[in-house]
């Protein structure tokens, strides 16, 4: 009987040891996974930091590009009440106007330079169809194929 109890005790001890080994390997795997996740998080943080630094540098360059260049009074010479710009500045497309030129300005009238636009063929197809033209009539009017008009109308009906 005592040998039977000893065998059962060894079996139970073996099962306990096997369970402990399994648990310890799972804990180690979880620790490794956490370490990898922390490393990935650090890499992502470093990447975002570098992107932010690049964006800041680009913003500085753009703001310096957008700000007009400041010139000293010595850059301009006057002659007969009108301002004349040095060649170095005029090459940069700067122009200084006299006070007379500022007072003679008048804004363009609303009738001047009306924009002309032509409607697209697709819009005209739909408009003619809405008015009641047949596919044949639309194709003749726009000088396009009948099948092309039919397909376009079918596609537009699905949308």
C-alpha positions as CSV (number, residue, x, y, z in Angstrom):
1,X,0.0,0.0,0.0
2,X,2.8,2.4,0.8
3,X,4.4,1.7,-2.6
4,X,1.1,2.6,-4.2
5,X,0.9,5.9,-2.3
6,X,4.5,6.6,-3.3
7,X,3.8,6.0,-7.0
8,X,0.7,8.3,-6.8
9,X,2.8,10.9,-5.0
10,X,5.5,10.8,-7.7
11,X,2.8,11.1,-10.4
12,X,1.2,14.1,-8.7
13,X,4.7,15.7,-8.3
14,X,5.5,15.1,-12.0
15,X,2.2,16.7,-13.0
16,X,2.8,19.7,-10.7
17,X,6.4,20.1,-12.1
18,X,5.1,19.9,-15.7
19,X,2.4,22.4,-14.9
20,X,4.9,24.8,-13.4
21,X,7.2,24.5,-16.4
22,X,4.3,25.2,-18.8
23,X,3.3,28.3,-16.8
24,X,6.9,29.6,-16.6
25,X,7.4,29.3,-20.4
26,X,4.1,31.1,-21.0
27,X,5.2,33.9,-18.6
28,X,8.5,34.2,-20.4
29,X,6.7,34.4,-23.8
30,X,4.5,37.2,-22.4
31,X,7.5,39.1,-21.1
32,X,9.2,38.8,-24.4
33,X,6.1,40.0,-26.2
34,X,5.8,43.0,-23.8
35,X,9.4,43.9,-24.5
36,X,8.9,43.7,-28.3
37,X,5.8,45.9,-28.0
38,X,7.7,48.4,-25.9
39,X,10.4,48.4,-28.5
40,X,7.9,48.9,-31.4
41,X,6.3,51.7,-29.4
42,X,9.7,53.4,-29.0
43,X,10.4,53.0,-32.7
44,X,7.0,54.5,-33.6
45,X,7.6,57.4,-31.2
46,X,11.0,58.0,-32.7
47,X,9.6,58.0,-36.2
48,X,6.8,60.4,-35.2
49,X,9.4,62.7,-33.6
50,X,11.5,62.7,-36.7
51,X,8.5,63.4,-38.9
52,X,7.5,66.3,-36.6
53,X,11.0,67.7,-36.8
54,X,10.9,67.5,-40.6
55,X,7.5,69.2,-40.7
56,X,8.8,72.0,-38.4
57,X,11.8,72.5,-40.6
58,X,9.6,72.6,-43.7
59,X,7.2,75.1,-42.0
60,X,10.2,77.3,-41.1
61,X,11.4,77.2,-44.7
62,X,7.9,77.9,-46.1
63,X,7.3,80.8,-43.7
64,X,10.6,82.4,-44.6
65,X,9.7,81.9,-48.2
66,X,6.3,83.5,-47.8
67,X,7.5,86.5,-45.8
68,X,8.4,89.4,-48.1
69,X,12.0,90.4,-48.1
70,X,12.8,93.6,-46.2
71,X,14.9,96.2,-47.9
72,X,16.5,99.2,-46.5
73,X,15.8,102.8,-47.6
74,X,19.2,102.9,-49.4
75,X,17.8,100.3,-51.9
76,X,15.5,103.0,-53.4
77,X,16.4,106.2,-55.2
78,X,13.9,109.0,-55.9
79,X,13.9,111.1,-59.0
80,X,11.3,113.9,-59.6
81,X,8.9,112.7,-56.9
82,X,8.7,109.2,-58.3
83,X,10.3,106.2,-56.7
84,X,12.8,104.2,-58.7
85,X,13.8,100.7,-57.6
86,X,17.4,99.5,-57.9
87,X,18.2,96.9,-60.5
88,X,18.8,94.3,-57.8
89,X,15.3,94.7,-56.5
90,X,13.6,95.1,-59.8
91,X,15.1,91.7,-60.9
92,X,13.1,90.3,-58.0
93,X,9.9,91.7,-59.6
94,X,9.3,94.4,-57.0
95,X,7.8,97.7,-58.1
96,X,7.3,100.8,-56.1
97,X,4.5,103.0,-57.3
98,X,4.3,106.8,-56.8
99,X,1.4,108.4,-55.0
100,X,-0.1,109.6,-58.3
101,X,-0.4,106.0,-59.6
102,X,-2.3,105.0,-56.4
103,X,-4.9,107.7,-56.7
104,X,-5.6,107.0,-60.4
105,X,-6.6,103.4,-59.7
106,X,-10.2,102.3,-60.5
107,X,-11.4,98.7,-60.0
108,X,-12.5,96.8,-63.1
109,X,-16.2,97.1,-64.0
110,X,-18.4,94.1,-63.5
111,X,-19.2,94.0,-67.2
112,X,-15.6,93.7,-68.2
113,X,-14.0,90.3,-68.8
114,X,-17.0,88.1,-68.2
115,X,-15.9,84.5,-68.1
116,X,-17.2,82.3,-70.8
117,X,-17.6,78.6,-70.1
118,X,-18.9,75.7,-72.2
119,X,-20.8,72.9,-70.7
120,X,-19.4,69.5,-70.9
121,X,-20.8,66.9,-73.3
122,X,-21.9,64.8,-70.4
123,X,-23.9,67.7,-68.9
124,X,-25.4,68.5,-72.3
125,X,-26.4,64.8,-72.8
126,X,-28.3,64.8,-69.4
127,X,-29.9,68.2,-70.1
128,X,-31.1,67.2,-73.6
129,X,-32.4,63.9,-72.1
130,X,-34.2,65.8,-69.4
131,X,-35.8,68.1,-72.0
132,X,-37.2,65.1,-73.8
133,X,-34.8,64.4,-76.8
134,X,-34.4,60.8,-77.8
135,X,-31.1,59.0,-77.8
136,X,-30.8,59.3,-81.6
137,X,-31.5,63.0,-81.5
138,X,-28.9,63.6,-78.8
139,X,-26.3,61.6,-80.7
140,X,-26.9,63.6,-83.9
141,X,-27.0,66.9,-82.0
142,X,-23.7,66.3,-80.2
143,X,-22.1,64.3,-83.1
144,X,-21.5,61.3,-81.0
145,X,-22.3,57.6,-81.2
146,X,-25.8,56.3,-80.2
147,X,-24.3,53.5,-78.1
148,X,-22.1,55.9,-76.3
149,X,-25.1,58.1,-75.4
150,X,-27.1,55.1,-74.3
151,X,-24.3,53.8,-72.1
152,X,-23.7,57.2,-70.5
153,X,-27.4,57.6,-69.7
154,X,-27.6,54.1,-68.2
155,X,-24.5,54.8,-66.0
156,X,-26.0,58.0,-64.8
157,X,-29.3,56.4,-64.0
158,X,-27.5,53.9,-61.6
159,X,-26.0,56.8,-59.7
